Amino acid sequence: GAMLYEKTSRDEIDYKSIPYLIKKHVISYSSSALMLISEDNDNSKNSSQTGNLLAFAPEFDNELASQEIDTLRGSLKPLKWTTEEVNYVSGYFDSRVYLAQEATEETFWKQSRTYNIIHIASHAMVSDENPMHSKIAFAVDEADTLNDGYLHTFELYNSRLNADMMVLSACNTGYGKIIKGEGVLNLARGCFYAGCKSVVMSLWVANDRSTASLMNS
């Protein structure tokens, strides 16, 4: 994305005016040649989408989480601006939004196959050494005995989504392990394997208030 279509001064500081190649051409990336072939031969896409945007913004309550067996969840700080984020985004699309305790992993699996865009604003726990176990947190449903409230990379590998785009709005969702001949193995790669055509990810620790403003823009 940093390629240029003409030379520029080393002293150039106005980033808006820099002649990035993406300003003149549509640029697509594929994680690997194997995935590119799979995308070309994928005939499983259908027109079953009934809405444009599916968005999640789970709530994290430290006091409640500390009473749970899941000690990791007890360390997750409340995200005050994720609700604003998904509300901003949903204003531009025909949307279905799940907030707070309704933003569960079970709901994700039930609804995710029928939307063009999936937007998750939450916490992410990334493992560089074992990226198949990197995960994004959903709200906990104590009545759900099949899901643990985390969307793991390995679960995405074993699923099928029809989304055109998935937004992983959380910290470091683009981080992972570099595999020779394959590139980076991470949560985003799991989304691609699940069938998403494109993924929006982060390579930094995200501030939820700044992210909400960015997503709205």
C-alpha positions in Angstrom: 0.0 0.0 0.0 3.1 2.3 0.3 4.0 2.0 -3.4 4.2 5.2 -5.4 3.4 6.0 -9.1 6.0 8.8 -9.3 9.1 10.1 -7.5 8.6 12.3 -4.5 10.8 14.5 -2.3 12.4 13.0 0.8 11.3 16.1 2.6 7.6 15.4 1.7 5.5 15.7 4.8 2.0 16.3 3.4 0.9 12.7 3.4 -2.4 13.5 1.7 -0.6 14.7 -1.4 1.9 11.8 -1.7 1.3 9.9 -5.0 0.4 6.5 -3.6 -0.3 3.9 -6.3 -3.6 3.1 -4.6 -4.9 6.6 -5.6 -4.9 5.5 -9.3 -5.4 1.8 -9.2 -7.5 -0.8 -7.3 -5.0 -3.0 -5.4 -5.9 -6.5 -4.0 -3.8 -8.7 -1.8 -3.9 -12.5 -1.4 -2.3 -14.2 1.6 -1.0 -17.0 -0.5 -1.2 -18.6 -4.0 -3.2 -21.5 -2.6 -5.8 -19.1 -1.2 -5.9 -17.2 -4.5 -6.7 -20.4 -6.4 -9.4 -21.3 -3.8 -11.0 -17.9 -4.2 -11.1 -18.3 -8.0 -12.7 -21.7 -7.8 -15.1 -20.8 -5.0 -18.6 -21.3 -6.2 -20.2 -21.5 -2.8 -21.0 -17.8 -2.6 -24.7 -17.2 -2.9 -27.2 -14.4 -2.7 -28.6 -15.4 0.7 -27.6 -12.1 2.4 -30.6 -10.5 3.9 -28.9 -7.4 5.3 -25.8 -5.3 4.7 -24.1 -4.9 8.1 -23.9 -7.1 11.2 -22.2 -5.4 14.1 -21.1 -6.5 17.6 -20.0 -4.4 20.6 -19.8 -6.6 23.7 -19.6 -5.1 27.2 -17.0 -6.0 29.7 -17.7 -5.7 33.4 -14.5 -6.3 35.5 -16.5 -6.8 38.8 -18.8 -9.4 37.2 -16.0 -11.1 35.3 -13.8 -11.5 38.4 -16.5 -13.8 39.7 -16.2 -16.1 36.7 -13.8 -19.0 36.3 -12.4 -17.3 33.2 -9.6 -15.2 34.8 -8.6 -13.8 31.4 -11.9 -12.1 31.0 -11.6 -10.5 34.4 -8.5 -8.6 33.0 -10.4 -7.1 30.1 -11.1 -3.4 30.7 -14.5 -1.8 29.7 -14.6 -0.3 26.3 -16.6 2.9 26.6 -16.7 3.8 22.9 -17.3 0.6 21.1 -21.1 1.1 21.3 -20.7 4.5 19.7 -18.5 3.0 17.1 -21.0 0.4 15.9 -23.8 2.9 16.1 -21.8 5.3 13.9 -21.2 2.6 11.3 -24.7 1.2 11.3 -26.0 4.6 10.4 -24.6 4.1 6.9 -26.1 0.7 6.2 -29.1 -1.5 6.6 -27.8 -3.0 9.9 -28.4 -5.4 12.7 -26.5 -4.4 15.9 -25.9 -6.5 19.0 -24.7 -4.6 22.1 -23.5 -5.5 25.6 -24.7 -8.9 26.8 -26.5 -9.5 23.5 -23.2 -9.5 21.6 -22.5 -13.2 22.1 -20.5 -15.8 20.2 -23.6 -17.9 19.7 -25.4 -15.0 18.0 -22.3 -14.4 15.8 -22.5 -18.0 14.5 -26.2 -17.8 14.0 -26.3 -14.5 12.1 -22.9 -14.2 10.4 -23.6 -16.2 7.2 -26.3 -13.8 6.0 -24.6 -10.4 6.0 -22.3 -8.7 3.6 -20.3 -6.8 6.2 -19.4 -8.1 9.7 -18.0 -5.5 12.2 -16.7 -6.6 15.6 -15.6 -3.9 18.1 -14.1 -5.6 21.1 -10.9 -6.9 22.8 -8.5 -9.2 20.9 -5.9 -11.5 22.5 -3.2 -12.3 20.0 -0.6 -15.0 20.2 2.4 -14.7 17.9 3.7 -18.2 18.9 0.3 -20.0 18.6 -1.8 -17.7 16.2 -4.5 -20.4 15.7 -5.5 -19.6 19.3 -5.6 -15.8 18.8 -9.1 -14.7 19.6 -11.7 -11.9 19.8 -13.9 -11.6 22.9 -17.7 -11.7 22.8 -20.1 -11.3 25.7 -20.5 -14.4 27.9 -23.8 -16.3 27.8 -23.9 -18.6 30.8 -26.7 -20.7 29.2 -24.5 -21.4 26.2 -22.6 -24.7 26.7 -21.2 -24.9 23.2 -19.3 -21.6 23.0 -16.7 -20.0 25.3 -17.3 -16.4 24.3 -14.2 -16.2 22.2 -13.9 -16.3 18.4 -10.6 -18.2 17.7 -8.6 -18.3 14.5 -9.0 -22.1 14.4 -12.8 -21.7 14.6 -12.7 -19.4 11.6 -10.7 -22.0 9.7 -13.4 -24.5 10.3 -16.3 -22.2 9.4 -17.9 -20.8 6.3 -18.9 -17.1 5.9 -20.4 -15.3 2.9 -19.3 -11.8 3.9 -17.6 -9.4 1.5 -15.8 -7.7 4.3 -15.0 -8.4 8.0 -13.9 -5.6 10.3 -11.8 -6.8 13.2 -11.9 -3.6 15.3 -9.6 -4.5 18.2 -5.9 -4.4 19.2 -3.3 -6.0 17.0 -5.7 -8.2 15.0 -3.2 -8.2 12.1 -0.4 -9.6 14.3 0.6 -13.2 13.9 3.3 -15.7 13.0 5.1 -15.6 9.6 4.9 -18.9 7.9 7.4 -19.6 5.1 5.6 -19.6 1.7 2.3 -18.6 3.3 2.8 -15.2 4.9 1.3 -14.1 8.3 -1.0 -16.5 10.1 -3.4 -14.5 12.2 -7.1 -13.8 12.9 -7.4 -12.0 9.5 -6.1 -15.1 7.7 -8.8 -17.1 9.5 -11.4 -14.7 8.0 -10.0 -15.2 4.5 -10.1 -19.0 4.9 -13.7 -18.7 6.1 -14.6 -17.0 2.8 -14.4 -13.2 3.5 -13.2 -11.3 0.5 -11.6 -8.6 2.5 -10.6 -7.9 6.1 -9.9 -4.7 8.0 -7.4 -5.3 10.8 -5.0 -3.3 13.1 -1.3 -3.5 13.7 -1.3 -1.5 16.9 -2.9 -1.2 20.3 -6.1 0.6 19.5 -7.7 3.3 21.6 -11.5 2.8 21.5 -12.4 6.5 21.4 -10.0 7.2 18.5 -11.2 4.0 16.7 -14.8 5.1 17.0 -13.9 8.4 15.3 -11.8 6.7 12.6 -14.6 4.2 11.7 -17.1 7.0 11.4 -14.8 8.8 9.0 
